[in-house]
């Protein structure tokens, strides 16, 4: 399940940047389709994350922190896309996104023992 979780995160990140590029190029219909697919990936990310948490023998506080930061990243995905489409300022959201993404990657790949190697 770890691989599915990491794959959905990676694909969501790719879809996020595709959505932003579609907006920049003026393809609003394509943007809506990609945005809806991205929202499906949010659900897959949360679902696989809950599955991983429920399969742990003991839930450490760092796993809960990583889950909350992961939800923060998802919230930043959504808020950046929506505010970009509406033409509003997103610089603070981008800063939060970068901090949250670095933190979730650090917790997921460095600090916590469940990574690609763990099954």
C-alpha positions as CSV (number, residue, x, y, z in Angstrom):
1,X,0.0,0.0,0.0
2,X,3.0,2.3,0.5
3,X,3.7,2.2,-3.2
4,X,0.2,3.1,-4.1
5,X,0.3,6.0,-1.7
6,X,3.5,7.3,-3.1
7,X,2.4,6.8,-6.7
8,X,-0.9,8.7,-6.0
9,X,1.1,11.6,-4.4
10,X,3.4,11.7,-7.4
11,X,0.6,11.7,-10.0
12,X,-1.3,14.3,-8.0
13,X,1.8,16.6,-8.1
14,X,2.1,16.1,-11.8
15,X,-1.6,16.8,-12.4
16,X,-1.3,19.9,-10.2
17,X,1.4,21.4,-12.4
18,X,-0.5,20.3,-15.6
19,X,-3.6,22.1,-14.3
20,X,-1.6,25.3,-13.8
21,X,0.0,25.0,-17.2
22,X,-3.5,24.5,-18.8
23,X,-4.7,27.6,-17.1
24,X,-1.7,29.6,-18.2
25,X,-2.3,28.5,-21.8
26,X,-6.0,29.3,-21.6
27,X,-7.4,25.8,-21.9
28,X,-10.2,26.2,-19.3
29,X,-12.2,23.1,-20.4
30,X,-9.1,20.9,-20.1
31,X,-8.3,22.6,-16.8
32,X,-11.7,21.6,-15.4
33,X,-11.2,18.0,-16.4
34,X,-7.7,17.8,-14.9
35,X,-8.9,19.5,-11.8
36,X,-11.7,17.0,-11.3
37,X,-9.2,14.1,-11.8
38,X,-6.9,15.8,-9.3
39,X,-9.7,15.9,-6.8
40,X,-10.2,12.1,-7.3
41,X,-6.5,11.7,-6.5
42,X,-7.0,13.7,-3.3
43,X,-9.5,11.0,-2.2
44,X,-7.1,8.2,-3.3
45,X,-4.3,9.8,-1.3
46,X,-6.4,10.1,1.8
47,X,-7.8,6.6,1.4
48,X,-4.3,5.0,1.0
49,X,-3.0,7.1,3.9
50,X,-5.8,6.0,6.2
51,X,-5.2,2.4,5.1
52,X,-1.5,2.7,6.0
53,X,-2.3,4.3,9.4
54,X,-4.8,1.6,10.2
55,X,-2.3,-1.1,9.3
56,X,0.3,0.1,11.8
57,X,0.8,-1.7,15.1
58,X,1.3,1.4,17.0
59,X,0.6,4.9,15.7
60,X,3.5,7.3,16.6
61,X,2.8,11.0,16.9
62,X,5.0,11.6,13.8
63,X,2.6,9.6,11.7
64,X,-0.2,11.8,12.8
65,X,1.9,14.9,12.1
66,X,2.7,13.6,8.6
67,X,-1.0,12.9,8.0
68,X,-1.9,16.5,9.0
69,X,0.9,18.0,6.9
70,X,-0.2,15.8,4.0
71,X,-3.7,17.2,4.2
72,X,-2.1,20.7,4.4
73,X,-0.4,20.0,1.1
74,X,-3.7,18.8,-0.5
75,X,-5.4,22.0,0.8
76,X,-2.6,24.1,-0.8
77,X,-3.0,22.2,-4.1
78,X,-6.7,23.1,-4.2
79,X,-6.4,26.7,-2.9
80,X,-3.6,27.6,-5.4
81,X,-5.6,26.3,-8.4
82,X,-8.8,28.0,-7.3
83,X,-7.1,31.3,-6.5
84,X,-5.1,31.2,-9.7
85,X,-8.2,30.6,-11.8
86,X,-9.9,33.5,-10.1
87,X,-6.9,35.8,-10.7
88,X,-6.1,36.3,-7.0
89,X,-2.7,36.5,-5.4
90,X,-1.1,33.2,-4.5
91,X,2.4,34.0,-3.2
92,X,1.6,33.2,0.4
93,X,-0.1,29.9,-0.6
94,X,3.0,28.9,-2.7
95,X,5.2,29.5,0.4
96,X,3.0,27.3,2.5
97,X,2.9,24.7,-0.2
98,X,6.7,24.5,-0.4
99,X,7.1,24.4,3.4
100,X,4.4,21.7,3.7
101,X,5.8,19.6,0.8
102,X,9.3,19.7,2.1
103,X,8.1,18.7,5.6
104,X,5.9,15.9,4.4
105,X,8.7,14.5,2.2
106,X,11.2,14.8,5.1
107,X,8.8,13.0,7.4
108,X,7.9,10.3,4.8
109,X,11.3,9.5,3.4
110,X,13.8,10.4,6.1
111,X,12.3,10.4,9.6
112,X,9.6,7.6,9.5
113,X,10.6,4.0,8.8
114,X,7.9,3.3,6.1
115,X,9.4,4.1,2.7
116,X,9.8,2.3,-0.6
117,X,11.8,-0.4,1.1
118,X,9.2,-1.2,3.7
119,X,6.3,-3.5,2.7
